[in-house]
Amino acid sequence: MSEHQKSTEEIKKVDHYLDSGYKIQYVYENLSGMFVEFARQEEVILLQILTADARKYFSAKLQEQTLLQ
């Protein structure tokens, strides 16, 4: 799978969770990539983001969420 396809898939997952009412609860990074916890009521989902483009996109979405609160 190409890097572009992988980025696109990761971006679609981020959008899906945000559009489904999940909020970004916790973010951490290590050598394995970025890990994001999305929460909705008592449900928590962990998503690993590996590509640089998807991490940049996620960062913009995190800033959006922060500004809207």
Secondary structure, 3 states (H helix, E strand, C coil): CCHHHHHHHHHHHHHHHHHCCCEEEEEEEECCEEEEEEEECCEEEEEEECCHHHHHHHHHHHHHHHHHC
